[in-house]
Amino acid sequence: MEREKIKKRLHTAILKVRKQLSKKDLAENASLTSDLGFDSMGLVALAGELEREFNHSLPLSEWLDSQKDKRLEIGSLADFLQTRL
């Protein structure tokens, strides 16, 4: 799947989980935690929403493990999704 299509659907999922955000908040380098306010429960909700959005089981814990010492950025998640879809 094209990365731009993945990003659009990723943005849709983020906005469903964090209704107070807007599209302008969703920069490529925005951190899900520090910039967008996701906590662990929010990340779990996002994982579920992404599985619904893509109709595909996604090992997001694998992505989280790979990002342990990094910012959890939208761009990084889009890259991960592109390798899994």
N, C-alpha and C positions, 0 to 999 in steps of 0.2 A: 504494500500500500504506500502511496506517496506520502512523504513527510508532511506536506502542507495539509493534506486531508486528515492525517493523524493529529496534527496540532489543532485543527479546527474542532475535531471531536473531543480532544483532550480539554480544550477550553470550555466546551459545552459541559463536560462532566464536572470540571472545577466550579463553574458558575452554578450548577445544580446543587452542589454540596455547600458552597460558600456564597449564598444568595446576596450578601452585602457587597460582594466584589463586582467590578464591571470589566468589560473587555480591555479597557485601557490599563488595568492593573496587571494584565497577563503578559508581561514582557518575557522574552526568551530566557533571560537570566534571572527572572524573579524566583526567589526561594519560596517553596511551598510553606516552609515553617516560619522563617523570620520575616518575609515580606507579605505573605498572604495569610498568615495566622493559623495554619493547620497544626493541630496537635496530633498525638497518636490516634485518638479516636476519629479525628477528621481524615487522617490518612487511610484508616480502615474504611471509612465511608466512601472516600474517593476510589479506593480499590474496587469496592462493590459497584460503584457507578461506572467505572471504566469497563468492568466485565459486562455490565448491561449494555453500555454504549457500543462496545465492539463485539458483543455476543461471543465472547471468547474467554476462557480461563487464563488469567495472567499471573505469573509468579512475581508479584510486586515486592515480596520479601527479598527476592534475589536482587532486585534493583536497589532496595534500601541497604542491603548488606554491602553492595558494591560502592555505595555512596557514603559509607560510615564517617569518613573524615572530610567530607565535602558538603557543599550546600546542595540541598535537594531542589535543583532548578528545573523549571518547566522544560527547557531545551534538552536536558539530560534525560528526563522522563520520556519525551517524544522520541529521542534516539533509541532508548530501550524498547519502547513500544514498536518502533519500526523493525527492530530485529526479531520481535516475537509474533508479528502479524503477517 
